[in-house]
Amino acid sequence: DDFRDYAELCFKEFGDRVKHWITINEPWSVSMNAYAFGKFAPGRCSDWLNLNCTGGDSGTEPYLTAHNQLLAHSAAANLYRIKYKSSQRGIIGITLVSHWYEPATTAKADVDASKRGLDFMFGWYMNPLTRGEYPKSMRTLVGKRLPKFSKEESRELKGSFDFLGLNYYSSYYAAHAPRHPNVVQPTIQTDSLINATFEHNGKPLGPMSASSWLCIYPKGLHNLLLYTKKTYEDPVIYITENGRDEFNDPTLSLEESLLDTYRIDYYYRHLYYLETAIRHGVNVKGYFAWSLLDNFEWDSGFSLRFGLVFVDFKDGQKRHPKLSAEWFKNFLVKS
């Protein structure tokens, strides 16, 4: 109710100008990093993980968090549709983040593991939003620790979005990880029964960016889009985030910091695969680069730079367009 009330205040105050609403951005990032690994506020996870957490349960709290996120989204989205959409003429959706999972081998066990990887990250939210229940793999593997939706909650969740915002950055190899017979302290990672890595048998999936989780694999965007179209009823999609970072290196001159040819390459290749997906019928309506400006990046703070525009944190936060900003501007003009 609190989130619904907050959303209604936003609809009342800004609905005459805002025509595209996103209820929650990257709910997975919060349920995982705040309640499974304790990296984000409020910093909760199981004590036995020894991650300097303040308490929590990495085998239950991420699932409870995601469940409440979905119910909060549904409450806000349905309120907007019933009370404001016809008069304000806007649309409402949710933004999810997902990696792509490439099978480590052609073995059925690894192919199935790649599907579970998607279920435990993307389907965790998309399945309830389109079918009113969690993926079968999650219901089977998590069991009683996975919350259930009531019939009314399921009904209100199904189709509770006009568009899907999709954030894509990285991909992984997925290999089957057999369940250990003596596991008594489960986490969402052990539940999914996958071993996710950036290389297999010495073969990297792609080059690494500055962030330890960001493996550059442009084809993964294409694969994820086609998977979404096929699996989740061909939704309207906006790519709400896509980009790569570099380390904030104070030893570089300003001129050197602006020469981000690697970022141009990243966008060129991802936009190529995005166009290919559109040609294959994926209903993509927009694309947003992450990010316009270097920003305060989650728990990494100012140590990483994602921006098309360089922000000088030592000199009044002055803005300086990088080479990628000029390239992206020219790309938009020519398009």
Secondary structure by P-SEA (a helix, b strand, c coil): caaaaaaaaaaacccccccccccccaaaaaaaccccccccccccccccccccccccccccaaaaaaaaaaaaaaaaaaaaaaccccccccccbbbbbbbbbccccccaaaaaaaaaaaaacccccccccccccccaaaaaaccccbbbbcaaaaaaacccccbbbbbbcbbbbbbbbccccccccccccccccccccccccccccccccccccbbbbcaaaaaaaaaaaacccccccccccccccccccccccccccccaaaaaaaaaaaaaaaaaaaaaccccccccccccccccccccccccccccbbbcccccbbbbbcaaaaaaaaaaaac
